Amino acid sequence: MTTLADTLRALPDEALAALFRLRPDLVVPVPTDLSALAVRAQSRVSVARALDGLDEFTLRILDAARLTRDEDHGETSTESILTLSAGAARRVDRAAVRSAVDRLRALFLLYGPTESLHVVPGVDEVCSPYPAGLGRPAAELDPETAALVADPAKLRRTLLAAPPPARAILDRLAAGPPVGTLPATAAPGEGAAAPVSWLVDNRLLVPVTEPSGLAGKPTAVELPREIGLLLRRESGPLGPLRPTPPPVAGAAREPKAADSAGAGQAMEAVRHTEALLEQLAAEPAPVLRSGGLGVRDLRRLARGGGLDESTTALLLEVAYAAGLVGEVDLPGTVTARNGADQQMLPAAGYEGWRDGSLAHRWEHLARAWLTMTRQVGLVGQRDDRDRPITVLSAEAERAGVPAVRRAVLDVLADLEPGTAPGPDEVVDLLAWRAPRRSLGRDTGQREVLAEAALLGVTGLGALTTYGRLLLAQWTAGDTRIGETGDDPLGVRPDADGAAGGGSAAVRALDALLPAPVDHFLVQADLTVVVPGPPEPTVAAELATVAEHESAGGASVYRVTGASVRRALDVGYAAEDLHSLFARRSRTPVPQGLTYLIDDVARKHGGLRVGSAGAYLRSDDEALLAEVLADRRLAPMSLRRLAPTVLTTPHLVGRLLTALREAGYAPVSEDASGATVLNRPKVRRAAARGSVANRVTDPLATPRLSTPRLLGIVEQIRRGDAAARAARRAPSTVRGAGRPGGAGPGMPTAHAHSQALAVLQQAVRDKALVWVGYVDAHGATASRLVRPVSIGGGYLRAEDERTEMLHTFALHRITAAVLDE
């Protein structure tokens, strides 16, 4: 029988390169020879990886190949597979079957000529032991059942006599898998065991586990293959076959409408993310000792942002993956509530992200979502130890999630623009495209659709234009080995957007979003309306001089006495505030705002606070007298030191707070009397990189260029030739050191001098030479090498097969023969 190694050895270089392109895991690392390649191609891991990419129809055809193998040689043929597939109720196109067989042969899951195909052994190890859901032949299970199936008329009468409950069990097992269990607690012939007992008694089912009599011990029964084939007479031996993917009849949306809806949701996602991070900056959340944020903190953030908890968890996870959130250690003497010694707050890169355009900020989040290995849908569920899974905890880590996102978005990308399929249609199509990968992942696939809608990747259920561009850019960013200009470490050069306008997705989204505005509208009630997304400088100015009230398509702020005082505290003068509102406002500045600024500025700095405990001074003696007599300030224990100076034993911060709460407008000063500008202190976690900067898809395989593939083929063939030649070493080398062929021994003086002369000549001529030697265990061996140098009692030579440098002790060399 021709082995797989012999088949691979007979292939041309282009065919081997094509195999490596389809199964790149075969050359990571590069095998030493074709025999090693054949072993790897039949291994469980490599076969499972190849099977994971096959669709439902191709896997059924592989099952047909397994079913039609003869018992003697394990061979099948394309014609046998066609014959078995032709039994389907809906006739299957023979060309589709041949195409599936050709694909299996290209992947070398089947090998050999079409009339004698072999299934690689790894397929039986990885796949179900019941091909196409059919059981084993009756002859392997029970002689009496075999006699029953050998009599077609008797078998048909027995099936027709089966009670309805028993027939329902047969139909269920015939659909696959063919094995069922029955609890041993059920009494034979009663309840659920009654129809099974009838089937066993009439030899239609065969017990494959002897009843033990122990309570709760299940008894397994198996439906023989011949009976399963008879019950499938309407659907065919392989069951219902779908050569083509199921159609997707999703709702048709106008592409512009889908893009507009998605862009609006993208803007909301960015805005809500910024609001959540601002909440964390104002009140950092403690990190649980087990990792992640607690349920109370998640609810607090959700309530503050006006969001539900699932959306809040998604945005926090995406922000963390994007490097916008991080942990910071608390000082040794400080402990947060719940005993936490870490807090979660915005990272050092948050300001840079916040200052970018809306489209750039969205792209940064969307890339992180695509590549992060976090399944957010698990948050709120229970783990194996019945503990709640919290946001940002390790229990929500799932390595295969990026592949699920890619598969779901690929389905949407393959449809016509504006097509909005339902979740059931997407799940069904994925189950056909890759049944092995999709098994048990339907919940995760539905979660991907919901998350894509929340982040604005889809709009009205359809993939947006900019989402399509982002997906194409992400797919093109996979690691390529041997391609010019690609980083072998897998770093995406455009992960944060290219300079000069950003990526194509950013430009497409920018065209859909409203242009940033550099102005606002001041109304008579001192509210400030920003008619669109504000520019970063406008947003920073308003954050200082006004209180934020609401967000949306138009943001609303309100100017208050406290906000004006805050602006004065950070260094603004009254003239600066008047100039700011006059420059930015498209409506006349209300007189009330002018009065408010002047009134607060007039009072601002009338009192001066320094450190004594603290002191209070003013050039206005009447004002100091008023403060001293104010009962609200009695807890400060103020004392007059001079007509213009008061002191208190309390610290400066407490005095400032008490004065402001009493309606005064003090400012702090240093020892020289200069005003201390009171800018808010911002704590940030250490800078973190976004996961979007690196390929994280565990299913992503290196794409090799054609020259690199051909180079690998040449390397393997050279190693194969050397390995085969090593097995044909000259008899003079193989027999050296074995006197009379009795066993290993050390070389004689004459043989040693001859070998040394041959080696010295090989060093001069740089020729290949066969070297026989005795190893440290006393065993003889031979190797084809190219001598490099001789000295110090050692030979240094390069092994032709492994291209490695080896050192041989000269006294252990038994023979040396030039290679012919």
Secondary structure, 3 states (H helix, E strand, C coil): CCCHHHHHHCCCHHHHHHHHHHCHHHHCCCCCCHHHHHHHHCCHHHHHHHHHCCCHHHHHHHHHHHHCCCCCCCEECHHHHHHHHCCCCCCCCHHHHHHHHHHHHHCCCEECCCCCEEECHHHHHHCCCCHHHCCCCHHHHCHHHHHHHCCHHHHHHHHHCCCHHHHHHHHHHHHCCCEEEECCCCCCCCCCHHHHHHHHHCCCCEECCCCCCCCCCCEEEECCHHHHHHHCCCCCCCCCCCCCCCCCCCEECCHHHHHHHHHHHHHHHHHHHHHHHHHHHHCCEEECCCCCECHHHHHHHHHHHCCCHHHHHHHHHHHHHCCCEEEEECCCCCCCHHHCCEEEEEECCHHHHHCCCHHHHHHHHHHHHHHCCECHHHCCCECCCCCECCCCCHHHECCCHHHHHHHHHHHHHHCCCCEECCHHHHHHHHHHHCHHHHCCCHHHHHHHHHHHHHHCCEECCEECHHHHHHHHHHHHCCCEECCCCCCCCCECCCCCCCCCCCCHHHHHHHHHCCCCECCEEECCCCEEEECCCECHHHHHHHHHHCEEEECCCCEEEECCHHHHHHHHHCCCCHHHHHHHHHHHECCCCCHHHHHHHHHHHHHCCCCEEECCCEEEECCCHHHHHHHHHCHHHHHHCCEEEECCEEEECCCHHHHHHHHHHCCCCCEEECCCCCECCCCCCCCCECCCCCHHHECCCCCCCCEECHHHHHHHHHHHHHHHHHHHHHCCCCHHHHCCCCHHHCCCCCCCHHHHHHHHHHHHHHHHHCCCEEEEEECCCCCEEEEEEEEEEEECCEEEEEECCCCCEEEEEHHHEEEEEECC
